Amino acid sequence: MTAASRNTYCKWVENALRALGPSRPKVVYDWIRRHEPVPAADLSGSTTDGENLFEKNVRWARFQLRHEGVVSSPSRGVWALRSPSSPPSP
């Protein structure tokens, strides 16, 4: 299987947060690994500076979703889906 697209990673992050509620990144990574069809190349791949490709892509997806107003950080180190009526987090 080829590497997953950025849109796919965004869907996976949303799915994880919908299932888990507010969570720390490690919990989100673990949920996605267990419940989504993550390509082996993403799980075992690394960037040129040695960073895990899968975790980097999950963080990128969370950043993108936060920029779009879908995800917030209710407290430091916690990711959550924003409710439609809640204001954006700082």
Buried (B, 14 or more C-beta within 10 A) or exposed (E): EEBBEEEBBBBBBBBBBEEBEBBEBEBBBBBBBEEBEBBEEBEEBEEEEEEBBBBBBBBBBBEBBBEEEBBBBEEEEBBBBBEEEEEEBE
